[in-house]
Amino acid sequence: MAGRERYSRQTDKEENAMYGWIDREASRQHREEIRNEVAANRLAKVARANRVRAGATPPGKKDQQAILISSLDPGDEARLLGMYSRLSLRSIYRRFHTPFPRVPEWLVVSFAKADQNHMVGVVAIAGEEIVGHAMYARSEDGDEAEFAIVVEDRWQSKGVGKLLLSELAREAMRQGVETFTGIVLTENRPAFGLIDAVFAGARRSLRDGSYDVCAPLQSLKSLTILKPLASIRP
Ligand SMILES: CC(C)(COP(=O)(O)OP(=O)(O)OC[C@H]1O[C@@H](n2cnc3c(N)ncnc32)[C@H](O)[C@@H]1OP(=O)(O)O)[C@@H](O)C(=O)NCCC(=O)NCCS
């Protein structure tokens, strides 16, 4: 009996030691996981902030290239044609909802002729190239405007869309527009992400296989880095 008690006491002691070690190891690993997660979140946040402040780095280049956001002017026609001619079929389809093999030239020329009153265009410029274009067309009564946006493929997911759409919305507000409307294909997750990143109060409703989107401009979120259009044109 005494032997068994001693044996069981030893076992308890060993077990306690073992479980204590497991508990310590588990909580060490848990703490480490939390630390890694916090560090990863911090890095992602810093990367996002830099991306927005300093523009984006094109693939394969180490040095940062600033993105300039500017109103579209008639002299931009050739550069705008260049940007639309470089789009992938997927981006073309998501933008126009039509499987154009190439965006028709007459359509781009009509964008370039935007009068900056009923039809307003804003472009993102990297170096000499236009790499993104956002536009709106005003409704008859002027309170609403339908918007559309595209960013060249190699510049996507780098913050350019947010800059463009925010600036377009600001310009629309300056001109008395109250609401942006748009049509977005149901599979177009980047577009919904963009709209939610720019507007706090965007709503959507399903119609004929696409979403009608409605974004009150008052719900525009603030981005800190935008400067007045005129002063940032190269
Ligand atoms: C939709 C589009 C304009 C977004 O522009 P972008 O420059 O890529 O977007 P941004 O980098 O500014 O990202 C804005 C938000 O979109 C979302 N997003 C961007 N890329 C994404 C991706 N690949 N997958 C899912 N969400 C994505 C994110 O929510 C992001 O916000 P976050 O950076 O705070 O996380 C661009 O993808 C595009 O030109 N697509 C083809 C044309 C099109 O779909 N136009 C919209 C219909 S008119």
The ligand as a MOL file (V3000), in Angstrom:
LIG
                    3D

  0  0  0     0  0            999 V3000
M  V30 BEGIN CTAB
M  V30 COUNTS 48 50 0 0 0
M  V30 BEGIN ATOM
M  V30 1 C -11.9560 47.6030 -59.2020 0
M  V30 2 C -10.6140 48.3290 -59.3630 0
M  V30 3 C -10.8550 49.6860 -60.0090 0
M  V30 4 C -9.9890 48.5210 -57.9610 0
M  V30 5 O -8.8370 49.3350 -58.1050 0
M  V30 6 P -7.4940 48.9900 -57.3110 0
M  V30 7 O -6.5000 50.0470 -57.5600 0
M  V30 8 O -7.1110 47.6100 -57.6470 0
M  V30 9 O -8.0330 49.0370 -55.8000 0
M  V30 10 P -7.2010 49.4670 -54.4990 0
M  V30 11 O -5.8460 48.8710 -54.5590 0
M  V30 12 O -7.3380 50.9230 -54.2960 0
M  V30 13 O -7.9980 48.6880 -53.3750 0
M  V30 14 C -9.2100 49.1810 -52.8520 0
M  V30 15 C -9.9250 48.0640 -52.1280 0
M  V30 16 O -10.3590 47.1050 -53.0810 0
M  V30 17 C -10.2340 45.7990 -52.5410 0
M  V30 18 N -9.3490 45.0240 -53.4010 0
M  V30 19 C -8.3260 45.4580 -54.1720 0
M  V30 20 N -7.7980 44.4320 -54.8490 0
M  V30 21 C -8.4960 43.3390 -54.4830 0
M  V30 22 C -8.4370 41.9730 -54.8450 0
M  V30 23 N -7.5310 41.5220 -55.7300 0
M  V30 24 N -9.3090 41.1180 -54.2770 0
M  V30 25 C -10.2390 41.5340 -53.3930 0
M  V30 26 N -10.3350 42.8380 -53.0070 0
M  V30 27 C -9.4700 43.7090 -53.5480 0
M  V30 28 C -9.7080 45.9390 -51.1440 0
M  V30 29 O -10.8200 45.9600 -50.2670 0
M  V30 30 C -9.0500 47.2860 -51.1760 0
M  V30 31 O -9.0780 47.9400 -49.9380 0
M  V30 32 P -7.8250 47.7980 -48.9140 0
M  V30 33 O -6.5860 48.1350 -49.7060 0
M  V30 34 O -8.1390 48.8080 -47.8730 0
M  V30 35 O -7.8360 46.3990 -48.4640 0
M  V30 36 C -9.6140 47.4890 -60.2250 0
M  V30 37 O -9.5190 46.2050 -59.6680 0
M  V30 38 C -10.0190 47.3980 -61.6810 0
M  V30 39 O -9.6840 48.2630 -62.4770 0
M  V30 40 N -10.7530 46.3330 -62.0560 0
M  V30 41 C -11.2140 46.1750 -63.4450 0
M  V30 42 C -12.3180 47.1590 -63.8050 0
M  V30 43 C -13.4490 47.1240 -62.8070 0
M  V30 44 O -13.7650 46.1040 -62.2240 0
M  V30 45 N -14.0920 48.2790 -62.6030 0
M  V30 46 C -15.1920 48.3840 -61.6430 0
M  V30 47 C -16.5140 48.3270 -62.3020 0
M  V30 48 S -16.8920 49.8600 -63.0970 0
M  V30 END ATOM
M  V30 BEGIN BOND
M  V30 1 1 1 2
M  V30 2 1 2 3
M  V30 3 1 2 4
M  V30 4 1 2 36
M  V30 5 1 4 5
M  V30 6 1 5 6
M  V30 7 2 6 7
M  V30 8 1 6 8
M  V30 9 1 6 9
M  V30 10 1 9 10
M  V30 11 2 10 11
M  V30 12 1 10 12
M  V30 13 1 10 13
M  V30 14 1 13 14
M  V30 15 1 14 15
M  V30 16 1 15 16
M  V30 17 1 15 30
M  V30 18 1 16 17
M  V30 19 1 17 18
M  V30 20 1 17 28
M  V30 21 1 18 19
M  V30 22 1 18 27
M  V30 23 2 19 20
M  V30 24 1 20 21
M  V30 25 1 21 22
M  V30 26 2 21 27
M  V30 27 1 22 23
M  V30 28 2 22 24
M  V30 29 1 24 25
M  V30 30 2 25 26
M  V30 31 1 26 27
M  V30 32 1 28 29
M  V30 33 1 28 30
M  V30 34 1 30 31
M  V30 35 1 31 32
M  V30 36 2 32 33
M  V30 37 1 32 34
M  V30 38 1 32 35
M  V30 39 1 36 37
M  V30 40 1 36 38
M  V30 41 2 38 39
M  V30 42 1 38 40
M  V30 43 1 40 41
M  V30 44 1 41 42
M  V30 45 1 42 43
M  V30 46 2 43 44
M  V30 47 1 43 45
M  V30 48 1 45 46
M  V30 49 1 46 47
M  V30 50 1 47 48
M  V30 END BOND
M  V30 END CTAB
M  END
